[in-house]
Amino acid sequence: MKKIYLSPAKINILLKVTGKRNDGYHEIVTIFQEISLFDELIFEVTDNGKIKLSCDNPAIPTDERNLVMKAALALKGLTDQKLGANIKLKKRIPVAAGLGGGSSNAATTLVALNRLWNINAADKKLADLAVTLGADVPFFLSGPAALARGTGEKLTPILPEKSVSLLLVNPGFGLSATDAYKEAHFNFKPFSASRNLIEDIKSGDPAKISGYMENDLEPWVLKKDPELVLLKQKIENVKPAPLKVIVSGSGPTLAAIYKCHEQAMEAKKNLENEASFLACVKTVTRHGPKPT
């Protein structure tokens, strides 16, 4: 029997880089927020003990370089049971886009196979595995929004009261998060998340949320490709005007927030010829990943 799970993308409403650790990782303060853009993962349990992954995007590796495979193998290492899985990945989230697609796929795989293989590992055990797979993976186990500290693994859940509308614009190429943190210049200033920040994120008020939208990686991303500067300006100047436009995560996806979904849709229509990927999405207020 096949089970289909939806694997959500995320944006970083806020991303402040506050320091660098001795192990080379950076300390951050960020607001993760799941959005209504999903990859699809189809799981079929097998009794041969093997894990096989296929993907409808031929550019994506399906061996152990893929976080889906890494997650499945890590989970399988918790038990001596002999079950395997055939996994199909349908990609809808742009790759290397600052939207967390790979991390979300890994978290979804942990949740799905924990159930389908009847491992029933505790949430804490899954969270410990998630940390070994990537800094953003733990968030996708807890969503739909969270204040994150450390390298992104120290999470304070946030439950938004309503959705806000966004336009995502991706130029059609990817950027490496590793390169972003390695090459970007940071001031490493302390940042304390105020109670007002958390309450305003919870409110779902786009005007309040837009006031916090800031990304310390954005200068590096925009310097990496001058065309992104022009693209951001086009989004800012097209009618209807967004409340704010920022780079999401390590980019290059640009996220624009609007007063309402109708404005986001109209802006998308007026920008159709400016980028290879445009999507109107809403922030998620209830967390997955769950089977469809």
Residue pairs with C-beta under 8 A, 6 or more apart in sequence:
1 44
1 45
2 42
2 43
2 44
3 42
3 43
3 44
3 112
3 116
3 291
4 40
4 41
4 42
4 43
4 291
4 292
5 40
5 41
5 42
5 43
5 108
5 111
5 112
5 288
5 289
5 290
5 291
5 292
6 38
6 39
6 40
6 41
6 108
6 288
6 289
6 290
6 292
7 38
7 39
7 40
7 41
7 93
7 101
7 104
7 105
7 107
7 108
7 140
7 288
7 289
8 34
8 35
8 36
8 37
8 38
8 104
8 140
8 143
8 284
8 288
8 289
9 34
9 35
9 37
9 38
9 39
9 93
9 99
9 100
9 101
9 104
9 281
10 32
10 33
10 34
10 35
10 99
10 100
10 104
10 136
10 139
10 140
10 143
10 248
10 249
11 32
11 33
11 35
11 98
11 99
11 166
11 168
11 248
11 249
11 255
12 30
12 31
12 32
12 33
12 98
12 215
12 248
12 249
13 31
13 32
13 33
13 201
13 209
13 212
13 213
14 29
14 30
14 31
14 197
14 212
14 213
14 214
14 215
15 28
15 29
15 30
15 31
15 214
15 215
15 216
15 217
15 249
16 28
16 29
16 30
16 189
16 191
16 214
16 216
17 26
17 27
17 28
17 181
17 184
17 186
17 188
17 216
17 217
18 27
18 28
18 29
18 188
18 189
18 190
18 191
19 26
19 27
19 188
20 26
20 27
20 186
20 188
21 27
21 151
25 135
25 151
26 151
26 181
26 186
27 149
27 150
27 151
28 148
28 149
28 150
28 151
28 152
29 147
29 148
29 149
29 191
29 193
30 147
30 148
30 152
31 145
31 146
31 147
31 148
31 158
31 197
31 201
31 212
32 100
32 136
32 139
32 143
32 145
32 146
32 148
32 152
33 144
33 145
33 160
33 201
33 283
33 284
34 140
34 143
34 144
34 145
34 283
34 284
34 287
34 288
35 99
35 166
35 168
35 281
35 282
35 283
35 284
36 163
36 281
36 282
36 283
36 284
37 92
37 93
37 99
37 168
37 279
37 281
38 92
38 93
39 89
39 90
39 91
39 92
39 93
39 101
39 104
39 105
39 108
40 89
40 90
40 92
41 68
41 87
41 88
41 89
41 90
41 105
41 108
41 109
41 112
42 87
42 88
42 89
42 90
43 85
43 86
43 87
43 112
43 113
43 116
44 85
44 86
44 87
45 83
45 84
45 85
45 116
45 117
46 83
46 84
46 85
46 86
47 82
47 83
47 84
48 84
49 82
49 83
49 84
50 84
51 69
51 72
51 73
51 76
51 84
51 85
51 87
52 84
52 85
52 86
52 87
53 62
53 63
53 66
53 68
53 69
53 72
53 87
53 88
53 89
54 62
54 86
54 87
54 88
54 89
55 62
55 66
55 88
55 89
55 90
55 91
56 88
56 89
56 90
56 91
57 89
57 91
57 95
59 95
60 66
60 89
60 91
60 95
62 69
62 89
63 69
64 70
64 73
66 89
66 102
66 105
67 102
67 103
67 105
67 106
67 109
67 133
67 134
67 137
68 87
68 89
68 105
68 106
68 109
70 106
70 133
71 105
71 106
71 107
71 109
71 110
71 113
71 129
71 133
71 137
72 85
72 87
72 109
72 113
74 110
74 129
74 132
74 133
75 109
75 110
75 113
75 114
75 117
75 119
75 121
75 129
76 113
76 117
78 119
78 121
78 125
78 129
79 117
79 119
81 117
81 118
81 119
83 117
85 113
85 116
85 117
87 109
89 105
91 101
93 99
93 100
93 101
93 104
94 101
94 170
94 174
94 253
94 277
95 101
95 102
95 174
96 174
96 175
96 176
96 177
97 170
97 174
97 175
97 248
97 249
97 251
97 252
97 253
98 175
98 177
98 221
98 247
98 248
98 249
98 250
98 251
98 252
98 253
99 168
99 248
99 249
99 253
100 136
100 139
100 140
100 249
102 134
103 133
103 134
103 135
103 136
103 137
103 139
103 140
104 136
104 140
104 289
106 130
106 133
106 134
106 137
106 140
107 130
107 137
107 138
107 139
107 140
107 141
107 289
108 140
108 288
108 289
110 126
110 129
110 130
110 141
111 126
111 141
111 289
112 289
112 291
113 119
114 120
114 121
114 126
123 141
126 141
127 138
127 141
127 142
130 137
130 138
130 140
130 141
130 153
131 137
131 138
131 153
135 151
135 152
135 153
136 152
138 152
138 153
138 155
139 146
139 148
139 152
139 155
140 289
142 155
142 157
142 287
143 157
143 284
143 287
143 288
144 158
144 159
144 160
144 283
144 284
144 285
144 286
144 287
145 157
145 158
145 159
145 160
145 201
145 283
145 284
146 155
146 156
146 157
146 158
147 155
147 156
147 158
147 193
147 198
148 154
148 155
148 156
149 156
156 198
158 198
158 201
158 202
159 202
159 285
160 201
160 202
160 203
160 204
160 283
160 285
161 202
161 203
161 204
161 285
162 203
162 204
162 285
163 204
163 282
163 283
163 284
163 285
164 204
164 205
164 206
164 209
164 257
164 258
164 282
164 283
165 206
165 257
165 258
165 260
165 261
165 263
165 264
165 280
165 281
165 282
166 255
166 256
166 257
166 258
166 264
166 280
166 281
166 282
166 283
167 235
167 242
167 255
167 256
167 258
167 264
167 267
167 268
167 271
167 278
167 279
167 280
167 281
168 248
168 253
168 254
168 255
168 256
168 277
168 278
168 279
168 280
168 281
169 231
169 235
169 253
169 254
169 256
169 271
169 274
169 275
169 277
169 278
170 252
170 253
170 254
170 275
170 276
170 277
170 278
171 225
171 227
171 228
171 231
171 252
171 275
171 276
171 277
172 275
172 276
172 277
173 225
173 252
174 252
175 221
175 224
175 250
175 251
175 252
176 250
177 249
177 250
180 217
180 220
180 221
180 250
180 251
181 217
181 250
183 220
184 216
184 217
184 219
184 220
185 219
185 220
186 216
197 212
200 208
200 209
200 211
200 212
201 209
201 212
203 209
204 283
204 285
206 243
206 257
206 258
206 259
206 260
207 243
207 259
209 257
210 243
210 244
210 257
211 244
213 244
213 246
213 255
213 257
214 246
215 246
215 247
215 248
215 249
217 247
217 249
217 250
217 251
218 246
218 247
218 251
221 228
221 247
221 250
221 251
221 252
222 228
222 229
222 232
222 247
224 251
224 252
225 252
228 247
228 251
228 252
228 254
231 254
231 274
231 275
232 245
232 254
234 271
234 274
235 242
235 245
235 254
235 256
235 267
235 271
236 242
236 245
236 256
238 267
238 270
238 271
239 266
239 267
239 270
240 258
240 259
240 263
240 266
240 267
242 256
242 257
242 258
242 263
242 267
243 257
243 258
243 259
244 256
244 257
245 254
245 255
245 256
245 257
246 254
246 255
247 253
247 254
247 255
248 254
248 255
256 264
256 267
258 264
258 267
261 280
261 282
264 280
265 280
268 278
268 279
268 280
271 278
272 278
